[in-house]
Amino acid sequence: MTSKTLSRFPAWSILARWATLTGILWLASTALGHRTPLAACAASAALLVAVGEAGDWLRRRWTAHCDSRSPR
């Protein structure tokens, strides 16, 4: 990543997504009667956010690759 890319990278957005997903997972487990620890929900949310970000990065790379190969 270049410094220009890093400056556009919204870390607060990822943190907000992680916190929201942690809360949703914890509330869902509590509502279903499993009483999962908050740390376990946070770890699961971190994994889901990381997989989502990696998928988004791959999608953007694939789109850029296909656009660069298409004849104009």
CNS distance restraints for C-alpha pairs under 8 A (distance, minus, plus):
assign (resid   1 and name CA) (resid   5 and name CA) 5.86 0.50 0.50
assign (resid   1 and name CA) (resid   6 and name CA) 6.44 0.50 0.50
assign (resid   2 and name CA) (resid   6 and name CA) 6.24 0.50 0.50
assign (resid   3 and name CA) (resid   7 and name CA) 6.17 0.50 0.50
assign (resid   4 and name CA) (resid   8 and name CA) 6.67 0.50 0.50
assign (resid   5 and name CA) (resid   9 and name CA) 6.30 0.50 0.50
assign (resid  10 and name CA) (resid  14 and name CA) 6.98 0.50 0.50
assign (resid  11 and name CA) (resid  15 and name CA) 6.31 0.50 0.50
assign (resid  12 and name CA) (resid  16 and name CA) 6.04 0.50 0.50
assign (resid  13 and name CA) (resid  17 and name CA) 6.12 0.50 0.50
assign (resid  14 and name CA) (resid  18 and name CA) 6.08 0.50 0.50
assign (resid  14 and name CA) (resid  49 and name CA) 7.47 0.50 0.50
assign (resid  15 and name CA) (resid  19 and name CA) 6.13 0.50 0.50
assign (resid  16 and name CA) (resid  20 and name CA) 6.06 0.50 0.50
assign (resid  17 and name CA) (resid  21 and name CA) 6.07 0.50 0.50
assign (resid  17 and name CA) (resid  49 and name CA) 7.34 0.50 0.50
assign (resid  18 and name CA) (resid  22 and name CA) 6.02 0.50 0.50
assign (resid  18 and name CA) (resid  42 and name CA) 7.58 0.50 0.50
assign (resid  18 and name CA) (resid  45 and name CA) 5.81 0.50 0.50
assign (resid  18 and name CA) (resid  46 and name CA) 6.09 0.50 0.50
assign (resid  18 and name CA) (resid  49 and name CA) 6.34 0.50 0.50
assign (resid  19 and name CA) (resid  23 and name CA) 6.25 0.50 0.50
assign (resid  19 and name CA) (resid  42 and name CA) 7.68 0.50 0.50
assign (resid  19 and name CA) (resid  45 and name CA) 7.91 0.50 0.50
assign (resid  20 and name CA) (resid  24 and name CA) 6.22 0.50 0.50
assign (resid  21 and name CA) (resid  25 and name CA) 6.09 0.50 0.50
assign (resid  21 and name CA) (resid  45 and name CA) 5.65 0.50 0.50
assign (resid  22 and name CA) (resid  26 and name CA) 6.10 0.50 0.50
assign (resid  22 and name CA) (resid  38 and name CA) 7.62 0.50 0.50
assign (resid  22 and name CA) (resid  41 and name CA) 5.43 0.50 0.50
assign (resid  22 and name CA) (resid  42 and name CA) 4.98 0.50 0.50
assign (resid  22 and name CA) (resid  44 and name CA) 7.68 0.50 0.50
assign (resid  22 and name CA) (resid  45 and name CA) 5.33 0.50 0.50
assign (resid  23 and name CA) (resid  27 and name CA) 5.98 0.50 0.50
assign (resid  23 and name CA) (resid  41 and name CA) 7.85 0.50 0.50
assign (resid  24 and name CA) (resid  28 and name CA) 5.98 0.50 0.50
assign (resid  25 and name CA) (resid  29 and name CA) 6.13 0.50 0.50
assign (resid  25 and name CA) (resid  41 and name CA) 5.85 0.50 0.50
assign (resid  25 and name CA) (resid  45 and name CA) 7.60 0.50 0.50
assign (resid  26 and name CA) (resid  30 and name CA) 6.14 0.50 0.50
assign (resid  26 and name CA) (resid  35 and name CA) 7.81 0.50 0.50
assign (resid  26 and name CA) (resid  36 and name CA) 6.71 0.50 0.50
assign (resid  26 and name CA) (resid  37 and name CA) 7.57 0.50 0.50
assign (resid  26 and name CA) (resid  38 and name CA) 6.20 0.50 0.50
assign (resid  26 and name CA) (resid  41 and name CA) 5.82 0.50 0.50
assign (resid  27 and name CA) (resid  31 and name CA) 5.99 0.50 0.50
assign (resid  28 and name CA) (resid  32 and name CA) 6.17 0.50 0.50
assign (resid  29 and name CA) (resid  33 and name CA) 6.26 0.50 0.50
assign (resid  29 and name CA) (resid  34 and name CA) 5.26 0.50 0.50
assign (resid  29 and name CA) (resid  35 and name CA) 5.79 0.50 0.50
assign (resid  29 and name CA) (resid  36 and name CA) 5.99 0.50 0.50
assign (resid  30 and name CA) (resid  34 and name CA) 5.72 0.50 0.50
assign (resid  30 and name CA) (resid  35 and name CA) 4.77 0.50 0.50
assign (resid  30 and name CA) (resid  36 and name CA) 6.94 0.50 0.50
assign (resid  36 and name CA) (resid  40 and name CA) 6.82 0.50 0.50
assign (resid  36 and name CA) (resid  41 and name CA) 7.09 0.50 0.50
assign (resid  37 and name CA) (resid  41 and name CA) 6.60 0.50 0.50
assign (resid  38 and name CA) (resid  42 and name CA) 6.12 0.50 0.50
assign (resid  39 and name CA) (resid  43 and name CA) 6.19 0.50 0.50
assign (resid  40 and name CA) (resid  44 and name CA) 6.23 0.50 0.50
assign (resid  41 and name CA) (resid  45 and name CA) 6.04 0.50 0.50
assign (resid  42 and name CA) (resid  46 and name CA) 6.10 0.50 0.50
assign (resid  43 and name CA) (resid  47 and name CA) 6.33 0.50 0.50
assign (resid  44 and name CA) (resid  48 and name CA) 6.23 0.50 0.50
assign (resid  45 and name CA) (resid  49 and name CA) 6.06 0.50 0.50
assign (resid  46 and name CA) (resid  50 and name CA) 6.06 0.50 0.50
assign (resid  47 and name CA) (resid  51 and name CA) 6.17 0.50 0.50
assign (resid  48 and name CA) (resid  52 and name CA) 6.09 0.50 0.50
assign (resid  49 and name CA) (resid  53 and name CA) 6.06 0.50 0.50
assign (resid  50 and name CA) (resid  54 and name CA) 6.11 0.50 0.50
assign (resid  51 and name CA) (resid  55 and name CA) 6.10 0.50 0.50
assign (resid  52 and name CA) (resid  56 and name CA) 6.15 0.50 0.50
assign (resid  53 and name CA) (resid  57 and name CA) 6.11 0.50 0.50
assign (resid  54 and name CA) (resid  58 and name CA) 6.18 0.50 0.50
assign (resid  55 and name CA) (resid  59 and name CA) 6.11 0.50 0.50
assign (resid  56 and name CA) (resid  60 and name CA) 6.19 0.50 0.50
assign (resid  57 and name CA) (resid  61 and name CA) 6.18 0.50 0.50
assign (resid  58 and name CA) (resid  62 and name CA) 5.99 0.50 0.50
assign (resid  59 and name CA) (resid  63 and name CA) 6.08 0.50 0.50
assign (resid  60 and name CA) (resid  64 and name CA) 6.13 0.50 0.50
assign (resid  61 and name CA) (resid  65 and name CA) 6.03 0.50 0.50
assign (resid  62 and name CA) (resid  66 and name CA) 6.10 0.50 0.50
assign (resid  63 and name CA) (resid  67 and name CA) 6.02 0.50 0.50
assign (resid  64 and name CA) (resid  68 and name CA) 6.10 0.50 0.50
assign (resid  65 and name CA) (resid  69 and name CA) 6.44 0.50 0.50
assign (resid  66 and name CA) (resid  70 and name CA) 6.29 0.50 0.50
